[in-house]
Structure formats: structure tokens, C-alpha cells
Amino acid sequence: MKKPVVLIMGVLLGAWCLIYVGINVDMWRLGYELEDLEAQRSVLKRQQESLQVQISKLMDPQRIAHQAEQQLGFTTPKDGQVVMVSLDALPSIETGSADPVRLVQNFLGNQSEVP
């Protein structure tokens, strides 16, 4: 009678030990995984900050104006200089549209000649 009870207690104790060790090993594994993810997060955070600085530099209005002048040949208009844009070269839009280009075309088409 004592033999089966001791055997059952031994099996239960062995199962408990296996479960305990399994849980601890899993906690260690998760701890290492957490450390790896935190390191990856800090690397990505530094990359994000670097990209934000790069975006700020690229969006600088002075830099854009300099690039437009150097690469595209744009110039800053002089005082009193007027630049005319031909609306005939723009794509046609359906009648009745509230598009600004259509409104300007309609305004210019309905306007009488100014002396």
C-alpha cells in the first residue's frame, strides 16, 4: 500500500520539478528576448531621429531655394516683375467644376478688354 503512494508522490514531485524548471527556462528566454527587442528599439529610435534631422534639412526653405536656383535655373522675381502663365496650356476640365484653373479661365474669358 505504501509503494503506490510513494510512487504517485514521486511522479507528482517530478512533474512539479519539470514544470518549475520549464517555467524558469521560459522566463530566462523571454528576458533575453526582451533585452534584444529593447536594443533593437533603441537602434530604431536613433535611426528615426537621424531621419527626422535629415527631413528637416531637406525641407529647409533656404536649401530648396538654393537648389532651385542652382539645379533648375530658377530666379527670384524682381520687384514689380509679373510672370504670365498661359492657361491654354493647362489641361481642360469639365464645365461647372469649381476648380481654380477653370474659375480663372472663365473669368478671363468673360472679361472685356481693358484699355
C-alpha positions as CSV (number, residue, x, y, z in Angstrom):
1,M,0.0,0.0,0.0
2,K,2.8,2.4,0.7
3,K,4.6,1.6,-2.5
4,P,1.9,3.1,-4.8
5,V,1.5,6.2,-2.6
6,V,5.3,6.8,-2.7
7,L,5.3,6.2,-6.5
8,I,2.5,8.7,-7.0
9,M,4.2,11.2,-4.8
10,G,7.4,10.8,-6.7
11,V,5.7,11.2,-10.0
12,L,3.9,14.3,-8.8
13,L,7.1,15.7,-7.3
14,G,9.0,15.0,-10.6
15,A,6.2,16.6,-12.7
16,W,6.2,19.7,-10.4
17,C,10.0,20.0,-10.7
18,L,9.8,19.7,-14.5
19,I,7.1,22.4,-14.6
20,Y,9.1,24.6,-12.3
21,V,12.2,24.3,-14.4
22,G,10.3,24.8,-17.6
23,I,8.7,28.0,-16.3
24,N,12.1,29.3,-15.2
25,V,13.8,28.5,-18.5
26,D,10.9,30.1,-20.4
27,M,11.3,33.2,-18.2
28,W,15.0,33.4,-18.9
29,R,14.4,33.0,-22.6
30,L,11.8,35.8,-22.5
31,G,14.1,38.0,-20.6
32,Y,16.8,37.6,-23.2
33,E,14.3,38.2,-26.0
34,L,13.1,41.4,-24.2
35,E,16.7,42.6,-24.0
36,D,17.2,42.0,-27.7
37,L,13.9,43.8,-28.5
38,E,14.9,46.8,-26.3
39,A,18.3,47.0,-28.1
40,Q,16.5,46.9,-31.4
41,R,14.1,49.6,-30.3
42,S,16.9,51.9,-29.3
43,V,18.6,51.4,-32.7
44,L,15.4,52.1,-34.5
45,K,14.8,55.2,-32.3
46,R,18.3,56.5,-33.2
47,Q,17.5,55.9,-36.9
48,Q,14.2,57.7,-36.6
49,E,15.9,60.7,-35.0
50,S,18.5,60.7,-37.8
51,L,15.8,60.6,-40.4
52,Q,13.9,63.4,-38.7
53,V,17.1,65.6,-38.8
54,Q,17.5,64.6,-42.5
55,I,13.9,65.6,-43.3
56,S,14.3,68.9,-41.5
57,K,17.4,69.6,-43.6
58,L,15.7,68.7,-46.8
59,M,12.6,70.8,-46.0
60,D,14.6,73.9,-45.3
61,P,13.2,76.7,-47.5
62,Q,16.6,78.3,-48.0
63,R,18.0,75.0,-49.1
64,I,15.1,74.4,-51.5
65,A,15.5,78.0,-53.0
66,H,19.3,77.4,-53.4
67,Q,18.7,74.1,-55.1
68,A,16.0,75.6,-57.4
69,E,18.4,78.3,-58.4
70,Q,21.5,76.1,-58.9
71,Q,19.9,73.0,-60.5
72,L,16.8,74.3,-62.2
73,G,17.9,77.8,-63.0
74,F,15.0,79.4,-61.2
75,T,15.4,83.0,-60.2
76,T,13.7,85.2,-57.6
77,P,11.3,87.6,-59.3
78,K,12.4,91.3,-59.1
79,D,10.1,93.9,-57.6
80,G,7.3,94.7,-60.0
81,Q,8.1,91.7,-62.2
82,V,5.0,89.9,-63.4
83,V,5.1,86.3,-64.7
84,M,2.3,85.4,-67.1
85,V,1.1,81.8,-67.2
86,S,-0.8,80.6,-70.3
87,L,-4.0,78.9,-69.2
88,D,-4.4,77.4,-72.7
89,A,-1.5,75.0,-72.0
90,L,-3.3,73.6,-68.9
91,P,-5.5,70.5,-69.2
92,S,-9.1,71.1,-69.9
93,I,-11.6,70.5,-67.1
94,E,-15.3,69.7,-67.2
95,T,-17.6,72.7,-67.3
96,G,-19.2,73.6,-64.0
97,S,-16.2,72.5,-62.0
98,A,-15.2,74.6,-59.0
99,D,-11.5,74.0,-59.9
100,P,-9.4,77.2,-59.5
101,V,-8.0,76.9,-63.0
102,R,-11.4,76.6,-64.5
103,L,-12.6,79.6,-62.5
104,V,-9.7,81.7,-63.8
105,Q,-10.3,80.6,-67.3
106,N,-13.9,81.5,-67.1
107,F,-13.1,84.9,-65.5
108,L,-10.6,85.7,-68.2
109,G,-13.0,84.6,-71.0
110,N,-15.9,86.7,-69.7
111,Q,-13.8,89.8,-69.0
112,S,-13.9,92.7,-71.6
113,E,-10.7,94.2,-72.8
114,V,-9.2,96.8,-70.6
115,P,-7.7,99.8,-72.4
